[in-house]
Amino acid sequence: MKLLYLNEHLSCLNYQVKSDAGFVSYKLEKGDIYQIDNSKSACGLFLISGEISLNLGMSPEIRITQKEMIFIPQNVEAHIEALIASKCILLFWDKNVNACDKFFLASLPTRKLTTDIGNPILPIKRALMVVLDSVSSYLEAKLLCRHMHSLKQQELLLVLKGFYTKKELATFFSASTGIRQHFERFVLENYKKVNSVKEFADLYYISERSFSRKFHSCFGESPYKWMQKKKAERIREMISDPQFTLQEIAVKFEFSSPSHFTAYCRRLFGVPPSQLREYHEKQQE
């Protein structure tokens, strides 16, 4: 299908050549590997034909076959490998959905997802395939109007609401919850073992930049600030515990000298460590 008046479309401010949200289509040959850049928004993956292996940085990899779909949360490292010749459509979700859609998504059940998460892969039902086929036609014809992407996302959400149960959709979107909880658990179980953001990223087997993006998305602040807060909490807890000498605490947290440790406590707690210990001892009397 040929798009008429292409130059008029290209000159329009709403013509979307590159954007953080909207639909894109990919054709992959067997063995092709593609990394999804979902650093700006979450992504819906719709496999129109073929078979792929999806690696989300977790074991085992997820195998997706023709006419299946999965939701990929923002900032989760995602790689696709085509097991056979395949075609997929990716929807990078526009966060500015209308109030009706926000209300519906918020109404999806969230309880017991960790114990009864089910399969996050859903079939692409006939009504949804009709929407995706039309999107594919528009993309192939280079009809890349920003409004087309927005309207088609709304239509897709309408079909999800109309032809999938709330339990199915809760399971579909629970991929975000499940992966988030997996990362949170990793952080809480390992932060005491590392001394820097780089060590933390290496332990998770991803780059420091990717780790920082993922961490900020999950915890709402940079890993450095979060680790400094946790360090201060641990130091204060150990100061309040008489079984540790102040020298032992300073050595454990690698302060270069007692004066450096004292300056640190003054800056964070307002008093030197000896005075802070005296305060806690009086509290226990």
PyMOL commands that set and color helices and strands:
alter all, ss='L'
color gray80, all
select helices_A, chain A and resi 6-11+99-107+126-140+146-163+166-193+197-204+208-219+223-239+246-252+258-269+273-284
alter helices_A, ss='H'
color red, helices_A
select strands_A, chain A and resi 22-28+33-36+43-49+51-55+62-65+68-72+78-82+86-92+122-123
alter strands_A, ss='S'
color yellow, strands_A
deselect
rebuild
show_as cartoon
